[in-house]
Amino acid sequence: MRRAPALSFLLVTVFLDMLGLGLIVPIMPALLTTVTEDAAAAVRWSGLLGSVYGLLQFVVSPLLGRLSDRYGRRPVLLVSLSCLGVDWLAHAASPTPWTLLLFHALAGACAGTYTVVNAYLADVTAPEARARAYGLVGAAFGLGFVAGPTIGGLLGGVDVRLLFLAAAALSFANVGYGWFVLPESRPGDRTTPLTLRTTNPVSAIAVVLRRPVLGRLAYARLCADVARMTHQSTWTFFLTHQFAWGTAQIGAVLAAGALAGAVFQARAVGPVVRRLGDKPAAVLGSLLAVAALAGTAVVTVPWMLYLLQAVGVLASVGGAAAQSWISRAVRADEQGTVQGALTGIGAAAETVVPVAASVAFGWSLAYASPGLVFAGAAVFAAGSTLLLATTPDRQRP
């Protein structure tokens, strides 16, 4: 893998993106209660903010990917990070829930950096090294998930708006870091058309889904995203209901799982995928996800839960392997466009799945079957496994 300074910048970018978003999670209820002066209204606004964030990410991600193919990865990354910093500052000064909604939507629009990071890694890494690179990105994501809410809880106790200032400072610091250390991975191609057809999310996603190999991989990724987001949206509620765990115990288990996942992705994913290959590793990881979700659906004692969480950590090899496989199925001049479409698919799922999963979990509680929602997630994971296993492993799109 070449361009070590660039890789370090990309990892810091992913870490800080997740850290910045995680910082505000603990204080959002208090902030919304302050600006709405009504606890019930604060809950409704919280759900709306989350959905709008995902919706704008869905709309803008294909555009960012296309821009990175046309003008290069470096300017798109730096401009997006700069806009995100400005947006966090605006969050700190928002006096009403409507302004918070506006700026949180803009934050979603600026949060497509993950698209460009994936395209950049495909530019600068050899095919056999990409799974390791994407594993490192997953590790940075996991560490940000641990650090963000932890730091946010501490700073939020001082001032609920201080978190936004901290997130802005981190974004601007990363822009300065990238300005000096980030080289361009691939010169932009000004002949790449930039039209409504190529940049709107519906058309961009449709083009990807129509391609034989890439389309199947995209559907597999969508199924995996639905399963993962269902788990994420309901897991803490499940632990509270099934085992009567408190917030401290749930937080400790979440942090331990995220740290274990980060270590595994950073140290083991690359060697595993190199030995097995992208397709076998992706299928194996997906099978492990099915096992973890199906087991959670019937778990009755905590020690089984810890075992299933370990299986879930091992399943993370599938995501890096599938991402590496996708990058090999795409031409160099369209990495950004395709990654943007895939991010858009994930963002669409992120907009819909949490709400649907929460409703399904509430329904399952009414029938004293809290594990049903995880059984449903396992079905989606199994669908992803089937698609991966039956997709030919070709080098060309």
LUMLUM-185417 format. One line per field, with one value per residue (C-alpha): residue number from 1; residue in one letter; x, y, z. Coordinates in Angstrom, 1 decimal. Example, Ala and Ser with C-alpha at 12.3 -4.5 7.8 and 13.67 -1.06 7.14 Angstrom:
BEGIN
i	(1 | 2)
aa	(a | s)
x	(12.3 | 13.7)
y	(-4.5 | -1.1)
z	(7.8 | 7.1)
end
This chain:
BEGIN
i	(1 | 2 | 3 | 4 | 5 | 6 | 7 | 8 | 9 | 10 | 11 | 12 | 13 | 14 | 15 | 16 | 17 | 18 | 19 | 20 | 21 | 22 | 23 | 24 | 25 | 26 | 27 | 28 | 29 | 30 | 31 | 32 | 33 | 34 | 35 | 36 | 37 | 38 | 39 | 40 | 41 | 42 | 43 | 44 | 45 | 46 | 47 | 48 | 49 | 50 | 51 | 52 | 53 | 54 | 55 | 56 | 57 | 58 | 59 | 60 | 61 | 62 | 63 | 64 | 65 | 66 | 67 | 68 | 69 | 70 | 71 | 72 | 73 | 74 | 75 | 76 | 77 | 78 | 79 | 80 | 81 | 82 | 83 | 84 | 85 | 86 | 87 | 88 | 89 | 90 | 91 | 92 | 93 | 94 | 95 | 96 | 97 | 98 | 99 | 100 | 101 | 102 | 103 | 104 | 105 | 106 | 107 | 108 | 109 | 110 | 111 | 112 | 113 | 114 | 115 | 116 | 117 | 118 | 119 | 120 | 121 | 122 | 123 | 124 | 125 | 126 | 127 | 128 | 129 | 130 | 131 | 132 | 133 | 134 | 135 | 136 | 137 | 138 | 139 | 140 | 141 | 142 | 143 | 144 | 145 | 146 | 147 | 148 | 149 | 150 | 151 | 152 | 153 | 154 | 155 | 156 | 157 | 158 | 159 | 160 | 161 | 162 | 163 | 164 | 165 | 166 | 167 | 168 | 169 | 170 | 171 | 172 | 173 | 174 | 175 | 176 | 177 | 178 | 179 | 180 | 181 | 182 | 183 | 184 | 185 | 186 | 187 | 188 | 189 | 190 | 191 | 192 | 193 | 194 | 195 | 196 | 197 | 198 | 199 | 200 | 201 | 202 | 203 | 204 | 205 | 206 | 207 | 208 | 209 | 210 | 211 | 212 | 213 | 214 | 215 | 216 | 217 | 218 | 219 | 220 | 221 | 222 | 223 | 224 | 225 | 226 | 227 | 228 | 229 | 230 | 231 | 232 | 233 | 234 | 235 | 236 | 237 | 238 | 239 | 240 | 241 | 242 | 243 | 244 | 245 | 246 | 247 | 248 | 249 | 250 | 251 | 252 | 253 | 254 | 255 | 256 | 257 | 258 | 259 | 260 | 261 | 262 | 263 | 264 | 265 | 266 | 267 | 268 | 269 | 270 | 271 | 272 | 273 | 274 | 275 | 276 | 277 | 278 | 279 | 280 | 281 | 282 | 283 | 284 | 285 | 286 | 287 | 288 | 289 | 290 | 291 | 292 | 293 | 294 | 295 | 296 | 297 | 298 | 299 | 300 | 301 | 302 | 303 | 304 | 305 | 306 | 307 | 308 | 309 | 310 | 311 | 312 | 313 | 314 | 315 | 316 | 317 | 318 | 319 | 320 | 321 | 322 | 323 | 324 | 325 | 326 | 327 | 328 | 329 | 330 | 331 | 332 | 333 | 334 | 335 | 336 | 337 | 338 | 339 | 340 | 341 | 342 | 343 | 344 | 345 | 346 | 347 | 348 | 349 | 350 | 351 | 352 | 353 | 354 | 355 | 356 | 357 | 358 | 359 | 360 | 361 | 362 | 363 | 364 | 365 | 366 | 367 | 368 | 369 | 370 | 371 | 372 | 373 | 374 | 375 | 376 | 377 | 378 | 379 | 380 | 381 | 382 | 383 | 384 | 385 | 386 | 387 | 388 | 389 | 390 | 391 | 392 | 393 | 394 | 395 | 396 | 397)
aa	(m | r | r | a | p | a | l | s | f | l | l | v | t | v | f | l | d | m | l | g | l | g | l | i | v | p | i | m | p | a | l | l | t | t | v | t | e | d | a | a | a | a | v | r | w | s | g | l | l | g | s | v | y | g | l | l | q | f | v | v | s | p | l | l | g | r | l | s | d | r | y | g | r | r | p | v | l | l | v | s | l | s | c | l | g | v | d | w | l | a | h | a | a | s | p | t | p | w | t | l | l | l | f | h | a | l | a | g | a | c | a | g | t | y | t | v | v | n | a | y | l | a | d | v | t | a | p | e | a | r | a | r | a | y | g | l | v | g | a | a | f | g | l | g | f | v | a | g | p | t | i | g | g | l | l | g | g | v | d | v | r | l | l | f | l | a | a | a | a | l | s | f | a | n | v | g | y | g | w | f | v | l | p | e | s | r | p | g | d | r | t | t | p | l | t | l | r | t | t | n | p | v | s | a | i | a | v | v | l | r | r | p | v | l | g | r | l | a | y | a | r | l | c | a | d | v | a | r | m | t | h | q | s | t | w | t | f | f | l | t | h | q | f | a | w | g | t | a | q | i | g | a | v | l | a | a | g | a | l | a | g | a | v | f | q | a | r | a | v | g | p | v | v | r | r | l | g | d | k | p | a | a | v | l | g | s | l | l | a | v | a | a | l | a | g | t | a | v | v | t | v | p | w | m | l | y | l | l | q | a | v | g | v | l | a | s | v | g | g | a | a | a | q | s | w | i | s | r | a | v | r | a | d | e | q | g | t | v | q | g | a | l | t | g | i | g | a | a | a | e | t | v | v | p | v | a | a | s | v | a | f | g | w | s | l | a | y | a | s | p | g | l | v | f | a | g | a | a | v | f | a | a | g | s | t | l | l | l | a | t | t | p | d | r | q | r | p)
x	(0.0 | 1.5 | 1.0 | 1.1 | 0.4 | -2.8 | -3.9 | -3.4 | -5.4 | -8.3 | -8.3 | -8.3 | -11.2 | -13.3 | -12.5 | -13.3 | -16.5 | -17.8 | -16.4 | -18.1 | -21.4 | -21.0 | -20.2 | -23.7 | -25.6 | -25.6 | -26.6 | -29.2 | -32.1 | -31.1 | -30.5 | -33.8 | -35.6 | -34.0 | -35.0 | -38.5 | -39.3 | -41.3 | -39.9 | -42.5 | -41.8 | -38.0 | -38.5 | -40.4 | -37.8 | -35.0 | -36.5 | -37.1 | -33.5 | -32.2 | -34.3 | -33.5 | -29.8 | -30.0 | -32.3 | -29.8 | -26.9 | -28.9 | -29.5 | -26.0 | -23.7 | -24.0 | -23.2 | -20.1 | -18.9 | -19.4 | -17.6 | -14.6 | -14.4 | -14.6 | -12.4 | -10.4 | -10.8 | -8.7 | -10.8 | -14.1 | -12.8 | -11.4 | -14.5 | -16.9 | -14.9 | -14.8 | -18.6 | -19.1 | -17.1 | -19.1 | -22.3 | -21.3 | -20.7 | -24.2 | -25.6 | -24.0 | -25.9 | -29.3 | -32.0 | -35.0 | -35.7 | -36.3 | -32.8 | -31.4 | -33.3 | -31.9 | -28.3 | -28.6 | -29.8 | -26.8 | -24.6 | -26.0 | -25.3 | -21.7 | -21.3 | -20.6 | -16.9 | -17.1 | -17.9 | -14.8 | -12.6 | -13.6 | -12.9 | -9.5 | -8.5 | -9.4 | -7.1 | -4.0 | -4.1 | -3.4 | -6.5 | -4.9 | -4.4 | -7.8 | -9.5 | -6.8 | -7.3 | -11.1 | -10.6 | -8.5 | -11.3 | -13.8 | -11.5 | -11.3 | -15.1 | -15.4 | -13.0 | -14.9 | -18.1 | -16.5 | -14.8 | -17.6 | -20.4 | -17.9 | -16.4 | -19.8 | -21.2 | -18.3 | -18.4 | -22.2 | -22.2 | -20.4 | -22.5 | -24.7 | -23.6 | -19.9 | -20.1 | -20.8 | -17.8 | -15.6 | -16.9 | -16.3 | -12.7 | -12.0 | -13.3 | -11.3 | -8.2 | -8.6 | -8.9 | -5.6 | -4.0 | -5.3 | -4.2 | -0.6 | -0.4 | -3.1 | -1.9 | -4.4 | -4.9 | -6.2 | -6.4 | -10.0 | -11.4 | -13.2 | -14.9 | -16.9 | -20.4 | -22.1 | -25.8 | -29.0 | -29.2 | -25.7 | -25.9 | -29.5 | -29.6 | -32.4 | -30.6 | -27.2 | -28.5 | -30.5 | -27.4 | -25.5 | -28.3 | -28.7 | -25.1 | -25.0 | -22.3 | -22.2 | -26.0 | -26.1 | -23.3 | -25.3 | -28.4 | -26.3 | -25.0 | -28.5 | -29.7 | -26.7 | -27.3 | -30.9 | -29.9 | -27.1 | -29.3 | -32.2 | -29.8 | -28.3 | -31.8 | -33.2 | -30.3 | -30.2 | -34.0 | -33.7 | -31.1 | -33.2 | -36.3 | -34.7 | -32.1 | -33.1 | -29.6 | -29.0 | -27.3 | -23.8 | -23.8 | -25.2 | -22.6 | -19.8 | -20.8 | -21.2 | -17.8 | -16.2 | -17.7 | -16.7 | -13.1 | -12.9 | -14.2 | -11.7 | -8.8 | -10.0 | -10.6 | -7.2 | -5.1 | -6.9 | -9.2 | -6.3 | -4.6 | -7.9 | -9.1 | -5.7 | -5.8 | -9.4 | -10.0 | -12.7 | -15.7 | -15.1 | -14.4 | -17.5 | -19.7 | -18.1 | -18.6 | -22.2 | -22.9 | -21.4 | -23.8 | -26.7 | -25.6 | -25.1 | -28.6 | -30.4 | -28.8 | -29.8 | -33.4 | -33.4 | -30.8 | -32.0 | -28.8 | -26.1 | -23.2 | -24.7 | -25.0 | -21.3 | -20.6 | -22.9 | -21.3 | -17.9 | -19.4 | -20.6 | -17.1 | -15.7 | -18.5 | -17.1 | -14.6 | -17.5 | -17.9 | -14.3 | -14.1 | -17.4 | -16.1 | -12.8 | -14.8 | -17.0 | -13.9 | -12.5 | -15.7 | -15.5 | -13.3 | -10.8 | -12.6 | -16.0 | -15.0 | -16.4 | -19.7 | -20.3 | -19.2 | -21.6 | -24.5 | -23.7 | -23.5 | -26.9 | -28.4 | -27.1 | -28.4 | -31.9 | -31.9 | -30.7 | -33.6 | -36.3 | -35.0 | -34.6 | -38.2 | -39.5 | -37.4 | -38.6 | -42.2 | -41.6 | -39.9 | -42.8 | -45.2 | -43.0 | -43.1 | -46.9 | -46.7 | -44.0 | -41.5 | -38.8 | -36.4 | -38.6 | -37.1 | -33.6 | -35.0 | -36.2 | -32.8 | -31.3 | -33.5 | -32.1 | -28.5 | -29.3 | -30.5 | -27.2 | -25.3 | -27.2 | -26.6 | -22.9 | -22.5 | -24.2 | -22.5 | -19.6 | -16.3 | -15.2 | -12.4 | -14.3 | -17.7)
y	(0.0 | 3.3 | 6.9 | 6.3 | 10.0 | 9.8 | 6.6 | 8.2 | 11.2 | 9.0 | 7.0 | 10.2 | 11.6 | 8.5 | 8.5 | 12.2 | 12.0 | 9.3 | 11.1 | 14.3 | 12.6 | 10.5 | 13.6 | 15.0 | 11.7 | 12.0 | 15.7 | 15.8 | 15.0 | 17.8 | 20.2 | 19.5 | 19.8 | 23.2 | 24.6 | 23.0 | 23.4 | 20.2 | 16.6 | 14.9 | 17.4 | 16.8 | 13.1 | 13.8 | 16.2 | 13.8 | 11.2 | 13.8 | 15.0 | 11.5 | 10.8 | 14.1 | 13.5 | 10.1 | 11.6 | 14.3 | 11.9 | 9.7 | 12.7 | 14.2 | 11.1 | 10.2 | 13.9 | 13.9 | 10.6 | 12.0 | 15.2 | 13.3 | 11.4 | 14.7 | 17.0 | 14.6 | 13.2 | 15.7 | 18.9 | 17.1 | 15.7 | 19.0 | 21.1 | 18.6 | 18.6 | 22.4 | 22.7 | 20.2 | 22.3 | 25.4 | 23.4 | 22.3 | 25.9 | 26.7 | 23.9 | 25.6 | 28.8 | 27.4 | 28.9 | 26.8 | 23.2 | 24.4 | 25.8 | 22.7 | 20.6 | 22.7 | 22.5 | 18.8 | 18.2 | 20.1 | 18.0 | 14.9 | 16.5 | 17.0 | 13.6 | 11.8 | 11.8 | 8.0 | 7.7 | 9.6 | 7.7 | 4.4 | 5.6 | 7.1 | 3.7 | 1.9 | 4.4 | 3.9 | 0.3 | -2.8 | -5.2 | -7.7 | -5.0 | -3.4 | -5.6 | -4.7 | -1.0 | -1.2 | -3.2 | -0.3 | 2.1 | -0.1 | 0.0 | 3.8 | 3.9 | 1.7 | 3.7 | 6.9 | 5.1 | 4.4 | 7.8 | 10.0 | 9.3 | 9.0 | 12.4 | 13.8 | 12.7 | 14.4 | 17.7 | 17.8 | 18.0 | 21.3 | 22.9 | 21.1 | 23.4 | 22.9 | 19.6 | 21.3 | 23.7 | 20.6 | 18.9 | 22.0 | 22.3 | 18.7 | 19.1 | 22.3 | 20.6 | 17.7 | 20.1 | 21.7 | 18.3 | 17.2 | 20.4 | 19.6 | 15.8 | 14.6 | 14.2 | 13.7 | 10.0 | 10.3 | 13.4 | 14.3 | 13.7 | 16.8 | 14.8 | 12.9 | 14.2 | 16.1 | 16.0 | 15.6 | 12.0 | 11.1 | 12.9 | 12.4 | 9.4 | 7.5 | 7.4 | 6.8 | 3.8 | 2.4 | 2.4 | 0.4 | -2.1 | -2.8 | -4.1 | -7.9 | -8.4 | -5.0 | -5.0 | -8.3 | -7.0 | -3.9 | -5.8 | -8.0 | -4.9 | -3.5 | -6.7 | -6.6 | -2.9 | -3.7 | -6.5 | -4.4 | -1.3 | -3.4 | -4.8 | -1.4 | 0.3 | -2.3 | -4.0 | -1.7 | -1.8 | -5.6 | -5.8 | -3.6 | -5.7 | -9.2 | -8.8 | -5.6 | -4.1 | -0.5 | 2.1 | 1.6 | -2.1 | -1.6 | 1.1 | -1.1 | -4.0 | -1.7 | -0.2 | -3.6 | -4.9 | -1.8 | -2.0 | -5.8 | -5.1 | -2.3 | -4.5 | -7.4 | -5.3 | -3.6 | -6.7 | -9.8 | -8.8 | -8.2 | -11.6 | -13.5 | -12.0 | -12.4 | -16.1 | -16.8 | -14.3 | -11.6 | -13.8 | -16.6 | -14.1 | -12.1 | -15.2 | -16.4 | -13.1 | -13.0 | -16.5 | -15.5 | -12.5 | -14.8 | -17.0 | -14.0 | -12.5 | -15.9 | -16.6 | -13.3 | -14.0 | -16.9 | -15.9 | -16.3 | -15.9 | -13.2 | -15.5 | -16.6 | -12.9 | -12.4 | -15.4 | -14.1 | -10.6 | -12.3 | -14.0 | -10.6 | -9.2 | -12.1 | -11.4 | -7.9 | -9.6 | -9.8 | -6.0 | -5.3 | -8.3 | -7.3 | -3.7 | -4.9 | -7.1 | -4.2 | -2.0 | -4.7 | -4.8 | -1.1 | 0.8 | 3.3 | 6.2 | 5.5 | 4.5 | 7.7 | 7.5 | 3.9 | 4.4 | 7.4 | 5.3 | 2.6 | 5.2 | 6.5 | 3.0 | 2.7 | 6.2 | 5.3 | 2.2 | 4.4 | 6.7 | 3.9 | 0.9 | 2.5 | 3.6 | 0.3 | -1.8 | 0.2 | -0.3 | -4.0 | -4.3 | -2.6 | -5.0 | -8.0 | -6.9 | -6.8 | -10.6 | -11.3 | -12.2 | -9.6 | -11.8 | -11.7 | -8.6 | -10.2 | -13.3 | -10.9 | -9.3 | -12.8 | -13.4 | -10.3 | -11.4 | -14.8 | -13.1 | -11.2 | -14.5 | -16.1 | -13.2 | -13.2 | -16.9 | -17.0 | -13.9 | -14.7 | -13.3 | -11.4 | -8.8 | -6.6 | -4.9)
z	(0.0 | -1.0 | 0.1 | 3.8 | 4.7 | 2.6 | 4.3 | 7.7 | 6.6 | 5.4 | 8.6 | 10.7 | 8.5 | 9.1 | 12.8 | 13.2 | 11.1 | 13.4 | 16.5 | 15.5 | 15.0 | 18.1 | 20.2 | 19.8 | 20.5 | 24.3 | 24.4 | 21.6 | 24.0 | 26.4 | 23.5 | 21.9 | 25.2 | 25.7 | 22.3 | 22.2 | 26.0 | 25.7 | 26.3 | 24.0 | 21.2 | 21.7 | 21.0 | 17.8 | 16.6 | 17.4 | 15.0 | 12.4 | 12.6 | 12.2 | 9.1 | 7.4 | 8.0 | 6.2 | 3.4 | 2.5 | 2.5 | 0.1 | -2.2 | -2.2 | -2.0 | -5.7 | -6.6 | -4.4 | -5.9 | -9.5 | -8.6 | -7.3 | -10.6 | -12.5 | -10.4 | -8.2 | -4.8 | -2.8 | -3.5 | -2.8 | 0.5 | 1.7 | 0.7 | 2.3 | 5.5 | 5.5 | 5.0 | 7.8 | 10.2 | 9.3 | 9.7 | 13.3 | 14.2 | 12.9 | 15.1 | 18.2 | 17.4 | 16.4 | 18.5 | 17.3 | 16.3 | 12.7 | 12.3 | 13.9 | 11.4 | 8.5 | 9.7 | 10.5 | 7.0 | 5.6 | 7.9 | 6.2 | 2.8 | 3.8 | 5.3 | 2.1 | 2.7 | 3.2 | -0.5 | -1.6 | 1.0 | -0.5 | -4.0 | -2.9 | -1.3 | -4.5 | -6.4 | -4.2 | -3.2 | -5.2 | -5.5 | -3.1 | -0.4 | -0.5 | 2.0 | 4.6 | 3.8 | 4.1 | 7.3 | 8.7 | 7.7 | 9.6 | 12.6 | 12.5 | 12.3 | 15.3 | 17.4 | 16.6 | 17.6 | 21.0 | 21.6 | 20.3 | 22.8 | 25.7 | 25.1 | 24.3 | 27.6 | 29.5 | 27.6 | 27.5 | 31.3 | 31.0 | 28.1 | 25.6 | 22.8 | 23.6 | 21.7 | 18.4 | 18.8 | 19.5 | 16.4 | 14.3 | 15.7 | 14.8 | 11.3 | 10.7 | 12.2 | 9.8 | 6.8 | 7.8 | 8.2 | 4.8 | 3.1 | 3.8 | 3.7 | 1.2 | -2.4 | -5.2 | -5.8 | -9.4 | -11.6 | -12.4 | -15.8 | -17.1 | -19.8 | -17.1 | -17.7 | -14.9 | -15.6 | -13.7 | -15.0 | -13.7 | -10.3 | -9.1 | -6.6 | -8.3 | -11.7 | -10.2 | -8.2 | -11.1 | -13.3 | -10.7 | -10.1 | -13.8 | -14.1 | -13.8 | -11.2 | -9.6 | -9.3 | -7.4 | -5.1 | -4.5 | -3.6 | -1.3 | 0.4 | 0.8 | 2.5 | 4.8 | 5.6 | 6.5 | 8.8 | 10.5 | 11.0 | 12.4 | 15.0 | 15.8 | 16.1 | 18.5 | 20.3 | 23.4 | 23.8 | 23.6 | 26.3 | 28.5 | 28.1 | 28.0 | 30.7 | 32.6 | 32.0 | 32.9 | 30.7 | 32.3 | 31.5 | 28.0 | 27.3 | 28.6 | 26.3 | 23.3 | 23.9 | 24.4 | 21.2 | 19.2 | 20.5 | 19.7 | 16.3 | 15.6 | 16.7 | 14.6 | 11.5 | 11.8 | 12.5 | 11.1 | 8.2 | 5.7 | 6.3 | 6.4 | 3.1 | 1.5 | 2.3 | 1.4 | -1.4 | -1.6 | -2.4 | 0.0 | 2.8 | 2.0 | 2.1 | 5.3 | 7.0 | 5.9 | 7.2 | 10.6 | 10.6 | 10.0 | 12.9 | 15.2 | 14.4 | 14.5 | 17.9 | 19.3 | 18.3 | 20.8 | 23.4 | 27.0 | 29.1 | 29.1 | 28.5 | 25.2 | 24.3 | 24.8 | 22.5 | 19.8 | 20.0 | 19.4 | 16.4 | 15.2 | 15.5 | 13.3 | 10.8 | 10.1 | 7.7 | 5.3 | 4.9 | 4.1 | 1.7 | -0.1 | -0.4 | -1.9 | -4.3 | -5.4 | -6.0 | -8.3 | -10.3 | -11.1 | -13.6 | -12.2 | -13.8 | -12.1 | -8.6 | -7.1 | -9.1 | -8.0 | -4.4 | -4.3 | -5.5 | -3.0 | -0.2 | -1.4 | -1.1 | 2.4 | 3.3 | 2.0 | 4.2 | 7.1 | 6.6 | 6.6 | 8.6 | 12.1 | 12.0 | 10.6 | 13.0 | 16.0 | 15.0 | 14.5 | 17.8 | 19.6 | 17.9 | 18.9 | 22.6 | 22.4 | 21.6 | 24.2 | 21.4 | 21.4 | 19.4 | 16.3 | 14.9 | 15.0 | 13.2 | 10.5 | 10.4 | 10.0 | 7.0 | 5.3 | 6.2 | 4.7 | 1.5 | 1.3 | 1.7 | -1.1 | -3.4 | -2.6 | -3.0 | -6.4 | -7.9 | -10.3 | -9.2 | -12.2 | -12.5 | -15.0 | -14.6)
end
